[in-house]
């Protein structure tokens, strides 16, 4: 089965009819205001107050607002190992995360599995003209896919065989409709680096 990457979904999701008015225009204005108002000292995932990220995340869709993606990427890149160790939750339960994503969103988890896919992707950093390279991948925890982006270039990996792990922030559940079958759900994480077990 060929897995589509998040940027492809993001590109498809951004295609819409021009001239939309009303609630969509208001939401865009609110997001643009948030992009300007999130201070660099804000936590990795603001979940309280007017800048709370959760209300802008919709599970089973491909879109992640740029202001959230850029903020989380920048914060992850600057975190120390001690900060990761202090923030990681004691256990990651994949079934519970898929069943109740809002309860787990924005928290750090250690996720381990077999690497299935990994490739570099380039993204424009909105408002700067700069290009950011991230590494998009899929690992399998048993037979369950887990999608992720990492900020730092990983070691050379043998796809399909190497066991890897990361500490990453859970962002959302992605859904893949399959004709005649239930939608396949997979959690999506953002992490700084991917580590191979030797």
C-alpha positions in Angstrom: 0.0 0.0 0.0 1.4 3.4 -1.0 1.2 6.0 1.8 0.6 9.6 0.8 2.6 12.1 2.7 1.2 15.0 4.7 2.4 17.7 2.3 0.5 16.1 -0.5 -2.6 16.1 1.6 -1.9 19.7 2.7 -1.6 20.7 -1.0 -4.9 19.1 -1.8 -6.6 20.6 1.2 -5.5 24.1 0.3 -7.2 23.9 -3.1 -10.5 25.7 -2.8 -12.9 28.0 -4.5 -11.8 31.7 -4.7 -14.0 34.3 -3.1 -15.1 32.5 0.0 -16.7 34.8 2.6 -18.2 34.7 6.0 -16.9 32.3 8.6 -13.9 31.1 6.5 -12.7 34.7 6.1 -13.1 35.4 9.8 -11.1 32.2 10.6 -8.3 33.3 8.3 -8.2 36.7 9.9 -8.0 35.1 13.3 -5.2 32.8 12.3 -3.2 35.7 10.8 -3.6 37.6 14.0 -2.4 34.5 16.0 0.7 34.2 13.7 1.7 37.7 14.7 0.9 37.3 18.4 2.5 34.1 19.5 5.7 35.1 21.4 8.9 33.1 21.1 8.8 32.3 24.8 5.4 30.6 24.5 5.4 26.9 25.4 5.8 24.1 22.8 2.1 23.7 22.6 0.0 26.5 24.0 -3.2 25.0 25.3 -4.6 27.7 27.5 -6.0 31.2 26.8 -6.5 33.0 23.5 -3.5 31.5 21.8 -4.5 27.8 22.5 -3.7 25.7 19.5 -6.3 22.9 20.0 -9.2 24.8 18.5 -7.3 25.1 15.2 -6.6 21.4 14.8 -9.2 19.2 13.2 -8.5 15.4 13.2 -9.0 13.3 10.1 -8.0 16.2 7.8 -4.5 16.8 6.4 -4.2 20.5 7.3 -2.0 21.9 10.0 -2.1 25.7 10.2 1.3 27.2 9.3 1.5 29.2 12.6 1.3 26.0 14.6 3.7 24.0 12.4 6.3 26.8 12.4 6.0 27.4 16.1 6.3 23.7 17.0 9.2 23.2 14.6 11.2 26.1 16.0 10.6 25.1 19.6 11.6 21.5 18.9 14.8 22.5 17.2 15.8 24.5 20.3 15.0 22.0 23.0 17.7 20.3 25.0 17.8 16.5 25.8 17.0 17.4 29.5 13.8 19.3 28.3 12.7 16.3 26.2 13.3 13.9 29.1 11.5 16.2 31.6 8.5 16.7 29.3 7.9 13.2 27.9 4.8 11.4 29.1 5.3 8.0 30.9 3.5 5.9 28.3 2.2 6.2 24.8 -1.1 4.2 24.1 -1.7 4.3 20.4 -5.3 3.0 20.5 -6.3 5.6 23.2 -4.6 8.4 21.3 -6.6 7.6 18.1 -9.8 7.1 20.1 -9.5 10.4 22.1 -7.0 12.6 20.3 -7.9 15.8 22.2 -6.8 14.4 25.5 -3.3 13.6 24.2 -2.7 16.5 21.8 0.3 18.7 22.3 2.1 16.3 24.7 5.4 14.7 24.2 5.6 10.9 23.8 8.3 8.4 23.1 7.3 6.3 20.1 9.1 3.2 18.9 8.6 1.0 15.9 9.9 -0.3 12.5 10.7 2.3 9.9 8.6 2.0 6.8 9.1 5.3 4.9 11.5 8.3 5.2 12.1 11.1 2.8 13.2 14.8 2.8 10.6 17.4 2.1 11.0 21.1 1.6 8.5 23.6 3.0 8.3 27.4 2.7 8.4 29.2 6.0 5.5 31.6 5.6 6.4 35.2 5.8 10.2 34.8 5.6 10.9 33.5 2.1 13.1 30.8 3.7 12.9 27.1 2.9 12.9 24.5 5.7 13.8 20.9 5.1 12.1 18.3 7.2 12.1 14.5 7.0 8.7 12.9 6.7 8.3 9.3 7.6 6.1 6.5 8.6 6.9 3.8 11.2 4.9 0.8 12.2 4.0 0.0 15.8 3.0 -3.6 15.1 0.8 -3.1 12.1 -0.4 0.3 13.0 1.2 3.2 11.0 2.5 6.3 12.8 3.4 9.3 10.7 5.9 11.9 11.7 8.1 14.8 10.7 11.6 15.3 12.1 13.6 18.5 12.0 17.1 17.0 12.0 18.5 14.7 9.3 18.3 11.1 10.6 21.0 8.5 10.2 21.0 6.2 7.2 18.2 3.6 7.8 17.1 0.4 6.1 13.5 0.8 5.4 11.3 -2.0 6.5 13.8 -3.5 8.9 15.4 -0.9 11.2 13.8 -0.2 14.6 13.7 3.5 15.5 12.2 5.8 18.0 11.6 9.5 18.6 10.3 11.8 21.3 7.7 13.9 19.6 4.6 16.1 20.1 1.3 14.5 19.1 -0.4 16.8 16.7 -3.5 15.1 15.3 -5.0 11.9 13.8 -4.9 11.6 10.1 -7.5 9.6 8.3 -7.2 7.6 5.1 -10.5 6.5 3.5 -10.4 3.1 1.9 -13.2 2.1 -0.5 -15.5 -0.4 1.1 -13.5 -0.5 4.3 -13.3 1.6 7.5 -11.1 4.7 7.5 -7.5 3.9 8.4 -6.5 6.2 11.3 -2.9 7.1 12.0 -1.4 9.5 14.6 0.9 12.3 13.4 3.8 13.6 15.4 6.4 16.3 15.1 9.9 15.5 16.5 13.4 16.9 16.5 15.2 13.7 15.6 14.8 10.0 14.9 17.1 7.5 16.6 18.0 4.0 15.4 18.4 1.1 17.7 21.8 -0.6 17.2 
